Amino acid sequence: MKFMLSCQEATRLSSDRLDTPLTPAQRWPLALHLFICRHCRRFDRDLRRLHQCVRNADGGQVFISLPPQRKAAILQRLEQEAQA
Ligand SMILES: [Zn+2]
């Protein structure tokens, strides 16, 4: 594995590591790429969140944890829609 990854290689490794642990020869170049590339860092973060949601899925429902302020805003909006 080469030391500097392309974004395509980095995103593939980000996805692969959700299923199987990476070797050190894969892990270090990925860590370096994620350190210097904000696009792949964002992709990696979002992919891990999505993976966590799928892992938490139970009976077809997906549980996503939201901050309390966001929950209150959604609830308020639903109540407004119900009264309209
Ligand atoms: Zn990248």
PDB file of the backbone (N, CA, C, O) and the ligand in Angstrom, with CONECT records:
HET     ZN  A 101       1
ATOM      1  N   MET A   1       0.866  -1.200   0.000  1.00  0.00           N
ATOM      2  CA  MET A   1       0.000   0.000   0.000  1.00  0.00           C
ATOM      3  C   MET A   1       0.888   1.230   0.000  1.00  0.00           C
ATOM      4  O   MET A   1       1.821   1.338   0.796  1.00  0.00           O
ATOM      5  N   LYS A   2       0.594   2.143  -0.886  1.00  0.00           N
ATOM      6  CA  LYS A   2       1.398   3.361  -0.934  1.00  0.00           C
ATOM      7  C   LYS A   2       1.054   4.283   0.230  1.00  0.00           C
ATOM      8  O   LYS A   2       0.022   4.135   0.885  1.00  0.00           O
ATOM      9  N   PHE A   3       1.936   5.225   0.462  1.00  0.00           N
ATOM     10  CA  PHE A   3       1.780   6.063   1.633  1.00  0.00           C
ATOM     11  C   PHE A   3       0.704   7.139   1.438  1.00  0.00           C
ATOM     12  O   PHE A   3      -0.094   7.385   2.342  1.00  0.00           O
ATOM     13  N   MET A   4       0.679   7.774   0.276  1.00  0.00           N
ATOM     14  CA  MET A   4      -0.328   8.813   0.009  1.00  0.00           C
ATOM     15  C   MET A   4      -1.468   8.214  -0.811  1.00  0.00           C
ATOM     16  O   MET A   4      -1.270   7.753  -1.936  1.00  0.00           O
ATOM     17  N   LEU A   5      -2.641   8.231  -0.235  1.00  0.00           N
ATOM     18  CA  LEU A   5      -3.802   7.657  -0.896  1.00  0.00           C
ATOM     19  C   LEU A   5      -4.518   8.709  -1.724  1.00  0.00           C
ATOM     20  O   LEU A   5      -4.458   9.902  -1.423  1.00  0.00           O
ATOM     21  N   SER A   6      -5.195   8.255  -2.768  1.00  0.00           N
ATOM     22  CA  SER A   6      -6.123   9.128  -3.471  1.00  0.00           C
ATOM     23  C   SER A   6      -7.411   9.178  -2.647  1.00  0.00           C
ATOM     24  O   SER A   6      -7.610   8.357  -1.752  1.00  0.00           O
ATOM     25  N   CYS A   7      -8.270  10.129  -2.944  1.00  0.00           N
ATOM     26  CA  CYS A   7      -9.550  10.208  -2.238  1.00  0.00           C
ATOM     27  C   CYS A   7     -10.374   8.943  -2.496  1.00  0.00           C
ATOM     28  O   CYS A   7     -11.084   8.473  -1.608  1.00  0.00           O
ATOM     29  N   GLN A   8     -10.283   8.408  -3.678  1.00  0.00           N
ATOM     30  CA  GLN A   8     -11.035   7.191  -4.001  1.00  0.00           C
ATOM     31  C   GLN A   8     -10.560   6.025  -3.141  1.00  0.00           C
ATOM     32  O   GLN A   8     -11.371   5.250  -2.634  1.00  0.00           O
ATOM     33  N   GLU A   9      -9.239   5.902  -2.978  1.00  0.00           N
ATOM     34  CA  GLU A   9      -8.711   4.818  -2.147  1.00  0.00           C
ATOM     35  C   GLU A   9      -9.083   5.033  -0.681  1.00  0.00           C
ATOM     36  O   GLU A   9      -9.400   4.082   0.034  1.00  0.00           O
ATOM     37  N   ALA A  10      -9.041   6.282  -0.246  1.00  0.00           N
ATOM     38  CA  ALA A  10      -9.356   6.582   1.151  1.00  0.00           C
ATOM     39  C   ALA A  10     -10.814   6.266   1.471  1.00  0.00           C
ATOM     40  O   ALA A  10     -11.109   5.693   2.520  1.00  0.00           O
ATOM     41  N   THR A  11     -11.724   6.636   0.577  1.00  0.00           N
ATOM     42  CA  THR A  11     -13.141   6.362   0.852  1.00  0.00           C
ATOM     43  C   THR A  11     -13.414   4.862   0.830  1.00  0.00           C
ATOM     44  O   THR A  11     -14.255   4.374   1.585  1.00  0.00           O
ATOM     45  N   ARG A  12     -12.708   4.125  -0.034  1.00  0.00           N
ATOM     46  CA  ARG A  12     -12.889   2.668  -0.064  1.00  0.00           C
ATOM     47  C   ARG A  12     -12.418   2.062   1.262  1.00  0.00           C
ATOM     48  O   ARG A  12     -13.081   1.185   1.816  1.00  0.00           O
ATOM     49  N   LEU A  13     -11.275   2.531   1.768  1.00  0.00           N
ATOM     50  CA  LEU A  13     -10.779   2.005   3.042  1.00  0.00           C
ATOM     51  C   LEU A  13     -11.692   2.416   4.202  1.00  0.00           C
ATOM     52  O   LEU A  13     -11.903   1.640   5.134  1.00  0.00           O
ATOM     53  N   SER A  14     -12.226   3.629   4.140  1.00  0.00           N
ATOM     54  CA  SER A  14     -13.172   4.062   5.178  1.00  0.00           C
ATOM     55  C   SER A  14     -14.359   3.104   5.238  1.00  0.00           C
ATOM     56  O   SER A  14     -14.829   2.741   6.317  1.00  0.00           O
ATOM     57  N   SER A  15     -14.827   2.709   4.076  1.00  0.00           N
ATOM     58  CA  SER A  15     -15.948   1.784   4.019  1.00  0.00           C
ATOM     59  C   SER A  15     -15.524   0.387   4.466  1.00  0.00           C
ATOM     60  O   SER A  15     -16.238  -0.271   5.222  1.00  0.00           O
ATOM     61  N   ASP A  16     -14.371  -0.056   4.000  1.00  0.00           N
ATOM     62  CA  ASP A  16     -13.894  -1.404   4.349  1.00  0.00           C
ATOM     63  C   ASP A  16     -13.712  -1.568   5.851  1.00  0.00           C
ATOM     64  O   ASP A  16     -14.014  -2.626   6.403  1.00  0.00           O
ATOM     65  N   ARG A  17     -13.225  -0.538   6.505  1.00  0.00           N
ATOM     66  CA  ARG A  17     -12.905  -0.693   7.928  1.00  0.00           C
ATOM     67  C   ARG A  17     -14.140  -0.813   8.819  1.00  0.00           C
ATOM     68  O   ARG A  17     -14.030  -1.151   9.998  1.00  0.00           O
ATOM     69  N   LEU A  18     -15.321  -0.535   8.248  1.00  0.00           N
ATOM     70  CA  LEU A  18     -16.544  -0.749   9.017  1.00  0.00           C
ATOM     71  C   LEU A  18     -16.861  -2.237   9.127  1.00  0.00           C
ATOM     72  O   LEU A  18     -17.572  -2.667  10.036  1.00  0.00           O
ATOM     73  N   ASP A  19     -16.326  -3.014   8.193  1.00  0.00           N
ATOM     74  CA  ASP A  19     -16.623  -4.446   8.180  1.00  0.00           C
ATOM     75  C   ASP A  19     -15.472  -5.294   8.702  1.00  0.00           C
ATOM     76  O   ASP A  19     -15.691  -6.304   9.372  1.00  0.00           O
ATOM     77  N   THR A  20     -14.254  -4.886   8.398  1.00  0.00           N
ATOM     78  CA  THR A  20     -13.090  -5.660   8.833  1.00  0.00           C
ATOM     79  C   THR A  20     -11.998  -4.699   9.297  1.00  0.00           C
ATOM     80  O   THR A  20     -11.839  -3.620   8.727  1.00  0.00           O
ATOM     81  N   PRO A  21     -11.251  -5.082  10.320  1.00  0.00           N
ATOM     82  CA  PRO A  21     -10.149  -4.220  10.772  1.00  0.00           C
ATOM     83  C   PRO A  21      -9.102  -4.065   9.667  1.00  0.00           C
ATOM     84  O   PRO A  21      -8.809  -5.003   8.926  1.00  0.00           O
ATOM     85  N   LEU A  22      -8.556  -2.867   9.581  1.00  0.00           N
ATOM     86  CA  LEU A  22      -7.515  -2.621   8.578  1.00  0.00           C
ATOM     87  C   LEU A  22      -6.169  -3.084   9.117  1.00  0.00           C
ATOM     88  O   LEU A  22      -5.947  -3.147  10.327  1.00  0.00           O
ATOM     89  N   THR A  23      -5.288  -3.403   8.193  1.00  0.00           N
ATOM     90  CA  THR A  23      -3.913  -3.721   8.579  1.00  0.00           C
ATOM     91  C   THR A  23      -3.202  -2.402   8.879  1.00  0.00           C
ATOM     92  O   THR A  23      -3.659  -1.348   8.438  1.00  0.00           O
ATOM     93  N   PRO A  24      -2.097  -2.441   9.617  1.00  0.00           N
ATOM     94  CA  PRO A  24      -1.343  -1.196   9.841  1.00  0.00           C
ATOM     95  C   PRO A  24      -0.932  -0.527   8.534  1.00  0.00           C
ATOM     96  O   PRO A  24      -0.884   0.700   8.453  1.00  0.00           O
ATOM     97  N   ALA A  25      -0.636  -1.325   7.511  1.00  0.00           N
ATOM     98  CA  ALA A  25      -0.235  -0.763   6.222  1.00  0.00           C
ATOM     99  C   ALA A  25      -1.381  -0.036   5.534  1.00  0.00           C
ATOM    100  O   ALA A  25      -1.148   0.782   4.644  1.00  0.00           O
ATOM    101  N   GLN A  26      -2.610  -0.323   5.933  1.00  0.00           N
ATOM    102  CA  GLN A  26      -3.780   0.397   5.414  1.00  0.00           C
ATOM    103  C   GLN A  26      -4.176   1.528   6.362  1.00  0.00           C
ATOM    104  O   GLN A  26      -4.575   2.608   5.927  1.00  0.00           O
ATOM    105  N   ARG A  27      -4.058   1.264   7.662  1.00  0.00           N
ATOM    106  CA  ARG A  27      -4.550   2.196   8.675  1.00  0.00           C
ATOM    107  C   ARG A  27      -3.789   3.522   8.677  1.00  0.00           C
ATOM    108  O   ARG A  27      -4.399   4.588   8.759  1.00  0.00           O
ATOM    109  N   TRP A  28      -2.466   3.458   8.589  1.00  0.00           N
ATOM    110  CA  TRP A  28      -1.681   4.690   8.695  1.00  0.00           C
ATOM    111  C   TRP A  28      -1.860   5.608   7.494  1.00  0.00           C
ATOM    112  O   TRP A  28      -2.033   6.812   7.679  1.00  0.00           O
ATOM    113  N   PRO A  29      -1.826   5.084   6.263  1.00  0.00           N
ATOM    114  CA  PRO A  29      -2.093   5.982   5.127  1.00  0.00           C
ATOM    115  C   PRO A  29      -3.497   6.589   5.180  1.00  0.00           C
ATOM    116  O   PRO A  29      -3.695   7.744   4.804  1.00  0.00           O
ATOM    117  N   LEU A  30      -4.471   5.798   5.652  1.00  0.00           N
ATOM    118  CA  LEU A  30      -5.831   6.337   5.770  1.00  0.00           C
ATOM    119  C   LEU A  30      -5.871   7.442   6.823  1.00  0.00           C
ATOM    120  O   LEU A  30      -6.469   8.495   6.602  1.00  0.00           O
ATOM    121  N   ALA A  31      -5.237   7.202   7.962  1.00  0.00           N
ATOM    122  CA  ALA A  31      -5.222   8.229   9.010  1.00  0.00           C
ATOM    123  C   ALA A  31      -4.572   9.510   8.506  1.00  0.00           C
ATOM    124  O   ALA A  31      -5.053  10.606   8.793  1.00  0.00           O
ATOM    125  N   LEU A  32      -3.491   9.380   7.763  1.00  0.00           N
ATOM    126  CA  LEU A  32      -2.815  10.558   7.210  1.00  0.00           C
ATOM    127  C   LEU A  32      -3.725  11.284   6.219  1.00  0.00           C
ATOM    128  O   LEU A  32      -3.837  12.509   6.240  1.00  0.00           O
ATOM    129  N   HIS A  33      -4.368  10.508   5.354  1.00  0.00           N
ATOM    130  CA  HIS A  33      -5.254  11.128   4.363  1.00  0.00           C
ATOM    131  C   HIS A  33      -6.412  11.856   5.055  1.00  0.00           C
ATOM    132  O   HIS A  33      -6.761  12.975   4.678  1.00  0.00           O
ATOM    133  N   LEU A  34      -7.000  11.218   6.064  1.00  0.00           N
ATOM    134  CA  LEU A  34      -8.124  11.854   6.768  1.00  0.00           C
ATOM    135  C   LEU A  34      -7.665  13.105   7.513  1.00  0.00           C
ATOM    136  O   LEU A  34      -8.444  14.037   7.709  1.00  0.00           O
ATOM    137  N   PHE A  35      -6.416  13.123   7.923  1.00  0.00           N
ATOM    138  CA  PHE A  35      -5.885  14.301   8.619  1.00  0.00           C
ATOM    139  C   PHE A  35      -5.780  15.495   7.673  1.00  0.00           C
ATOM    140  O   PHE A  35      -6.028  16.635   8.064  1.00  0.00           O
ATOM    141  N   ILE A  36      -5.406  15.214   6.416  1.00  0.00           N
ATOM    142  CA  ILE A  36      -5.157  16.339   5.493  1.00  0.00           C
ATOM    143  C   ILE A  36      -6.333  16.634   4.555  1.00  0.00           C
ATOM    144  O   ILE A  36      -6.360  17.692   3.926  1.00  0.00           O
ATOM    145  N   CYS A  37      -7.297  15.727   4.450  1.00  0.00           N
ATOM    146  CA  CYS A  37      -8.385  15.909   3.472  1.00  0.00           C
ATOM    147  C   CYS A  37      -9.723  16.037   4.198  1.00  0.00           C
ATOM    148  O   CYS A  37     -10.259  15.051   4.704  1.00  0.00           O
ATOM    149  N   ARG A  38     -10.253  17.249   4.246  1.00  0.00           N
ATOM    150  CA  ARG A  38     -11.499  17.459   4.985  1.00  0.00           C
ATOM    151  C   ARG A  38     -12.691  16.790   4.295  1.00  0.00           C
ATOM    152  O   ARG A  38     -13.663  16.426   4.957  1.00  0.00           O
ATOM    153  N   HIS A  39     -12.623  16.626   2.980  1.00  0.00           N
ATOM    154  CA  HIS A  39     -13.736  15.994   2.267  1.00  0.00           C
ATOM    155  C   HIS A  39     -13.855  14.523   2.666  1.00  0.00           C
ATOM    156  O   HIS A  39     -14.948  14.029   2.943  1.00  0.00           O
ATOM    157  N   CYS A  40     -12.727  13.843   2.692  1.00  0.00           N
ATOM    158  CA  CYS A  40     -12.761  12.430   3.085  1.00  0.00           C
ATOM    159  C   CYS A  40     -13.033  12.282   4.574  1.00  0.00           C
ATOM    160  O   CYS A  40     -13.652  11.310   5.006  1.00  0.00           O
ATOM    161  N   ARG A  41     -12.565  13.259   5.363  1.00  0.00           N
ATOM    162  CA  ARG A  41     -12.848  13.225   6.798  1.00  0.00           C
ATOM    163  C   ARG A  41     -14.362  13.324   7.024  1.00  0.00           C
ATOM    164  O   ARG A  41     -14.925  12.607   7.851  1.00  0.00           O
ATOM    165  N   ARG A  42     -15.003  14.218   6.281  1.00  0.00           N
ATOM    166  CA  ARG A  42     -16.456  14.371   6.400  1.00  0.00           C
ATOM    167  C   ARG A  42     -17.170  13.104   5.920  1.00  0.00           C
ATOM    168  O   ARG A  42     -18.120  12.635   6.548  1.00  0.00           O
ATOM    169  N   PHE A  43     -16.695  12.562   4.797  1.00  0.00           N
ATOM    170  CA  PHE A  43     -17.284  11.320   4.288  1.00  0.00           C
ATOM    171  C   PHE A  43     -17.159  10.209   5.326  1.00  0.00           C
ATOM    172  O   PHE A  43     -18.117   9.483   5.590  1.00  0.00           O
ATOM    173  N   ASP A  44     -15.973  10.085   5.910  1.00  0.00           N
ATOM    174  CA  ASP A  44     -15.720   9.038   6.907  1.00  0.00           C
ATOM    175  C   ASP A  44     -16.651   9.205   8.107  1.00  0.00           C
ATOM    176  O   ASP A  44     -17.224   8.230   8.593  1.00  0.00           O
ATOM    177  N   ARG A  45     -16.799  10.443   8.581  1.00  0.00           N
ATOM    178  CA  ARG A  45     -17.669  10.706   9.729  1.00  0.00           C
ATOM    179  C   ARG A  45     -19.124  10.347   9.401  1.00  0.00           C
ATOM    180  O   ARG A  45     -19.797   9.672  10.180  1.00  0.00           O
ATOM    181  N   ASP A  46     -19.598  10.808   8.237  1.00  0.00           N
ATOM    182  CA  ASP A  46     -20.988  10.546   7.856  1.00  0.00           C
ATOM    183  C   ASP A  46     -21.231   9.059   7.633  1.00  0.00           C
ATOM    184  O   ASP A  46     -22.285   8.532   7.990  1.00  0.00           O
ATOM    185  N   LEU A  47     -20.258   8.395   7.046  1.00  0.00           N
ATOM    186  CA  LEU A  47     -20.400   6.956   6.809  1.00  0.00           C
ATOM    187  C   LEU A  47     -20.482   6.196   8.124  1.00  0.00           C
ATOM    188  O   LEU A  47     -21.279   5.267   8.259  1.00  0.00           O
ATOM    189  N   ARG A  48     -19.660   6.587   9.098  1.00  0.00           N
ATOM    190  CA  ARG A  48     -19.703   5.908  10.399  1.00  0.00           C
ATOM    191  C   ARG A  48     -21.031   6.165  11.096  1.00  0.00           C
ATOM    192  O   ARG A  48     -21.571   5.272  11.748  1.00  0.00           O
ATOM    193  N   ARG A  49     -21.569   7.395  10.963  1.00  0.00           N
ATOM    194  CA  ARG A  49     -22.882   7.690  11.563  1.00  0.00           C
ATOM    195  C   ARG A  49     -23.976   6.852  10.916  1.00  0.00           C
ATOM    196  O   ARG A  49     -24.842   6.305  11.599  1.00  0.00           O
ATOM    197  N   LEU A  50     -23.925   6.760   9.597  1.00  0.00           N
ATOM    198  CA  LEU A  50     -24.920   5.960   8.885  1.00  0.00           C
ATOM    199  C   LEU A  50     -24.815   4.501   9.298  1.00  0.00           C
ATOM    200  O   LEU A  50     -25.824   3.835   9.528  1.00  0.00           O
ATOM    201  N   HIS A  51     -23.594   4.017   9.388  1.00  0.00           N
ATOM    202  CA  HIS A  51     -23.375   2.632   9.794  1.00  0.00           C
ATOM    203  C   HIS A  51     -23.920   2.394  11.193  1.00  0.00           C
ATOM    204  O   HIS A  51     -24.515   1.349  11.457  1.00  0.00           O
ATOM    205  N   GLN A  52     -23.724   3.351  12.091  1.00  0.00           N
ATOM    206  CA  GLN A  52     -24.237   3.228  13.453  1.00  0.00           C
ATOM    207  C   GLN A  52     -25.765   3.183  13.458  1.00  0.00           C
ATOM    208  O   GLN A  52     -26.367   2.415  14.208  1.00  0.00           O
ATOM    209  N   CYS A  53     -26.390   4.015  12.611  1.00  0.00           N
ATOM    210  CA  CYS A  53     -27.858   4.010  12.524  1.00  0.00           C
ATOM    211  C   CYS A  53     -28.362   2.660  12.057  1.00  0.00           C
ATOM    212  O   CYS A  53     -29.337   2.136  12.596  1.00  0.00           O
ATOM    213  N   VAL A  54     -27.709   2.098  11.066  1.00  0.00           N
ATOM    214  CA  VAL A  54     -28.133   0.801  10.536  1.00  0.00           C
ATOM    215  C   VAL A  54     -27.939  -0.270  11.597  1.00  0.00           C
ATOM    216  O   VAL A  54     -28.781  -1.156  11.749  1.00  0.00           O
ATOM    217  N   ARG A  55     -26.841  -0.196  12.327  1.00  0.00           N
ATOM    218  CA  ARG A  55     -26.593  -1.186  13.385  1.00  0.00           C
ATOM    219  C   ARG A  55     -27.633  -1.082  14.482  1.00  0.00           C
ATOM    220  O   ARG A  55     -27.963  -2.081  15.121  1.00  0.00           O
ATOM    221  N   ASN A  56     -28.165   0.139  14.713  1.00  0.00           N
ATOM    222  CA  ASN A  56     -29.155   0.335  15.755  1.00  0.00           C
ATOM    223  C   ASN A  56     -30.571   0.036  15.276  1.00  0.00           C
ATOM    224  O   ASN A  56     -31.524   0.076  16.054  1.00  0.00           O
ATOM    225  N   ALA A  57     -30.694  -0.260  13.998  1.00  0.00           N
ATOM    226  CA  ALA A  57     -32.026  -0.516  13.446  1.00  0.00           C
ATOM    227  C   ALA A  57     -32.632  -1.728  14.143  1.00  0.00           C
ATOM    228  O   ALA A  57     -31.982  -2.748  14.367  1.00  0.00           O
ATOM    229  N   ASP A  58     -33.921  -1.563  14.475  1.00  0.00           N
ATOM    230  CA  ASP A  58     -34.593  -2.649  15.194  1.00  0.00           C
ATOM    231  C   ASP A  58     -35.992  -2.766  14.633  1.00  0.00           C
ATOM    232  O   ASP A  58     -36.786  -1.832  14.743  1.00  0.00           O
ATOM    233  N   GLY A  59     -36.301  -3.894  14.037  1.00  0.00           N
ATOM    234  CA  GLY A  59     -37.637  -4.105  13.507  1.00  0.00           C
ATOM    235  C   GLY A  59     -38.020  -3.100  12.441  1.00  0.00           C
ATOM    236  O   GLY A  59     -39.180  -2.698  12.359  1.00  0.00           O
ATOM    237  N   GLY A  60     -37.075  -2.690  11.630  1.00  0.00           N
ATOM    238  CA  GLY A  60     -37.356  -1.756  10.550  1.00  0.00           C
ATOM    239  C   GLY A  60     -37.285  -0.315  10.972  1.00  0.00           C
ATOM    240  O   GLY A  60     -37.342   0.574  10.123  1.00  0.00           O
ATOM    241  N   GLN A  61     -37.160  -0.050  12.271  1.00  0.00           N
ATOM    242  CA  GLN A  61     -37.040   1.327  12.727  1.00  0.00           C
ATOM    243  C   GLN A  61     -35.578   1.687  12.905  1.00  0.00           C
ATOM    244  O   GLN A  61     -34.770   0.875  13.356  1.00  0.00           O
ATOM    245  N   VAL A  62     -35.262   2.885  12.552  1.00  0.00           N
ATOM    246  CA  VAL A  62     -33.906   3.372  12.727  1.00  0.00           C
ATOM    247  C   VAL A  62     -33.925   4.450  13.795  1.00  0.00           C
ATOM    248  O   VAL A  62     -34.679   5.419  13.703  1.00  0.00           O
ATOM    249  N   PHE A  63     -33.101   4.275  14.793  1.00  0.00           N
ATOM    250  CA  PHE A  63     -33.059   5.238  15.888  1.00  0.00           C
ATOM    251  C   PHE A  63     -31.879   6.175  15.688  1.00  0.00           C
ATOM    252  O   PHE A  63     -30.729   5.745  15.600  1.00  0.00           O
ATOM    253  N   ILE A  64     -32.178   7.428  15.621  1.00  0.00           N
ATOM    254  CA  ILE A  64     -31.136   8.429  15.449  1.00  0.00           C
ATOM    255  C   ILE A  64     -31.192   9.344  16.659  1.00  0.00           C
ATOM    256  O   ILE A  64     -32.249   9.883  16.987  1.00  0.00           O
ATOM    257  N   SER A  65     -30.091   9.514  17.302  1.00  0.00           N
ATOM    258  CA  SER A  65     -30.093  10.375  18.464  1.00  0.00           C
ATOM    259  C   SER A  65     -29.925  11.834  18.036  1.00  0.00           C
ATOM    260  O   SER A  65     -29.025  12.169  17.265  1.00  0.00           O
ATOM    261  N   LEU A  66     -30.794  12.681  18.540  1.00  0.00           N
ATOM    262  CA  LEU A  66     -30.775  14.103  18.200  1.00  0.00           C
ATOM    263  C   LEU A  66     -30.550  14.913  19.468  1.00  0.00           C
ATOM    264  O   LEU A  66     -30.924  14.473  20.555  1.00  0.00           O
ATOM    265  N   PRO A  67     -29.955  16.071  19.347  1.00  0.00           N
ATOM    266  CA  PRO A  67     -29.823  16.940  20.505  1.00  0.00           C
ATOM    267  C   PRO A  67     -31.210  17.380  20.976  1.00  0.00           C
ATOM    268  O   PRO A  67     -32.121  17.492  20.156  1.00  0.00           O
ATOM    269  N   PRO A  68     -31.393  17.633  22.278  1.00  0.00           N
ATOM    270  CA  PRO A  68     -32.715  18.002  22.805  1.00  0.00           C
ATOM    271  C   PRO A  68     -33.316  19.231  22.106  1.00  0.00           C
ATOM    272  O   PRO A  68     -34.525  19.276  21.880  1.00  0.00           O
ATOM    273  N   GLN A  69     -32.498  20.216  21.766  1.00  0.00           N
ATOM    274  CA  GLN A  69     -33.030  21.409  21.089  1.00  0.00           C
ATOM    275  C   GLN A  69     -33.639  21.044  19.742  1.00  0.00           C
ATOM    276  O   GLN A  69     -34.673  21.584  19.349  1.00  0.00           O
ATOM    277  N   ARG A  70     -32.984  20.121  19.039  1.00  0.00           N
ATOM    278  CA  ARG A  70     -33.488  19.711  17.722  1.00  0.00           C
ATOM    279  C   ARG A  70     -34.798  18.943  17.875  1.00  0.00           C
ATOM    280  O   ARG A  70     -35.725  19.126  17.086  1.00  0.00           O
ATOM    281  N   LYS A  71     -34.875  18.084  18.893  1.00  0.00           N
ATOM    282  CA  LYS A  71     -36.112  17.342  19.144  1.00  0.00           C
ATOM    283  C   LYS A  71     -37.253  18.310  19.455  1.00  0.00           C
ATOM    284  O   LYS A  71     -38.362  18.148  18.945  1.00  0.00           O
ATOM    285  N   ALA A  72     -36.983  19.319  20.295  1.00  0.00           N
ATOM    286  CA  ALA A  72     -38.012  20.293  20.666  1.00  0.00           C
ATOM    287  C   ALA A  72     -38.471  21.066  19.438  1.00  0.00           C
ATOM    288  O   ALA A  72     -39.663  21.332  19.288  1.00  0.00           O
ATOM    289  N   ALA A  73     -37.545  21.428  18.558  1.00  0.00           N
ATOM    290  CA  ALA A  73     -37.907  22.174  17.358  1.00  0.00           C
ATOM    291  C   ALA A  73     -38.782  21.323  16.440  1.00  0.00           C
ATOM    292  O   ALA A  73     -39.740  21.830  15.856  1.00  0.00           O
ATOM    293  N   ILE A  74     -38.464  20.043  16.308  1.00  0.00           N
ATOM    294  CA  ILE A  74     -39.264  19.150  15.469  1.00  0.00           C
ATOM    295  C   ILE A  74     -40.655  18.969  16.067  1.00  0.00           C
ATOM    296  O   ILE A  74     -41.654  19.008  15.349  1.00  0.00           O
ATOM    297  N   LEU A  75     -40.718  18.770  17.394  1.00  0.00           N
ATOM    298  CA  LEU A  75     -42.007  18.604  18.064  1.00  0.00           C
ATOM    299  C   LEU A  75     -42.873  19.851  17.902  1.00  0.00           C
ATOM    300  O   LEU A  75     -44.071  19.748  17.641  1.00  0.00           O
ATOM    301  N   GLN A  76     -42.270  21.024  18.057  1.00  0.00           N
ATOM    302  CA  GLN A  76     -42.995  22.278  17.889  1.00  0.00           C
ATOM    303  C   GLN A  76     -43.540  22.406  16.464  1.00  0.00           C
ATOM    304  O   GLN A  76     -44.672  22.841  16.256  1.00  0.00           O
ATOM    305  N   ARG A  77     -42.726  22.023  15.504  1.00  0.00           N
ATOM    306  CA  ARG A  77     -43.159  22.102  14.107  1.00  0.00           C
ATOM    307  C   ARG A  77     -44.309  21.131  13.830  1.00  0.00           C
ATOM    308  O   ARG A  77     -45.239  21.463  13.095  1.00  0.00           O
ATOM    309  N   LEU A  78     -44.248  19.953  14.409  1.00  0.00           N
ATOM    310  CA  LEU A  78     -45.326  18.976  14.230  1.00  0.00           C
ATOM    311  C   LEU A  78     -46.624  19.493  14.838  1.00  0.00           C
ATOM    312  O   LEU A  78     -47.695  19.328  14.256  1.00  0.00           O
ATOM    313  N   GLU A  79     -46.527  20.123  16.017  1.00  0.00           N
ATOM    314  CA  GLU A  79     -47.722  20.669  16.651  1.00  0.00           C
ATOM    315  C   GLU A  79     -48.321  21.799  15.817  1.00  0.00           C
ATOM    316  O   GLU A  79     -49.542  21.921  15.721  1.00  0.00           O
ATOM    317  N   GLN A  80     -47.467  22.621  15.218  1.00  0.00           N
ATOM    318  CA  GLN A  80     -47.949  23.697  14.345  1.00  0.00           C
ATOM    319  C   GLN A  80     -48.655  23.109  13.132  1.00  0.00           C
ATOM    320  O   GLN A  80     -49.707  23.600  12.722  1.00  0.00           O
ATOM    321  N   GLU A  81     -48.083  22.066  12.563  1.00  0.00           N
ATOM    322  CA  GLU A  81     -48.674  21.438  11.386  1.00  0.00           C
ATOM    323  C   GLU A  81     -50.025  20.799  11.748  1.00  0.00           C
ATOM    324  O   GLU A  81     -50.962  20.834  10.950  1.00  0.00           O
ATOM    325  N   ALA A  82     -50.124  20.213  12.954  1.00  0.00           N
ATOM    326  CA  ALA A  82     -51.368  19.560  13.369  1.00  0.00           C
ATOM    327  C   ALA A  82     -52.484  20.578  13.570  1.00  0.00           C
ATOM    328  O   ALA A  82     -53.655  20.259  13.360  1.00  0.00           O
ATOM    329  N   GLN A  83     -52.135  21.807  13.975  1.00  0.00           N
ATOM    330  CA  GLN A  83     -53.138  22.843  14.221  1.00  0.00           C
ATOM    331  C   GLN A  83     -53.534  23.576  12.952  1.00  0.00           C
ATOM    332  O   GLN A  83     -54.563  24.252  12.930  1.00  0.00           O
ATOM    333  N   ALA A  84     -52.753  23.460  11.908  1.00  0.00           N
ATOM    334  CA  ALA A  84     -53.025  24.195  10.665  1.00  0.00           C
ATOM    335  C   ALA A  84     -54.178  23.572   9.883  1.00  0.00           C
ATOM    336  O   ALA A  84     -54.537  24.066   8.814  1.00  0.00           O
TER     337      ALA A  84
HETATM  338 ZN    ZN A 101      -9.574  12.789   0.245  1.00  0.00          ZN2+
END
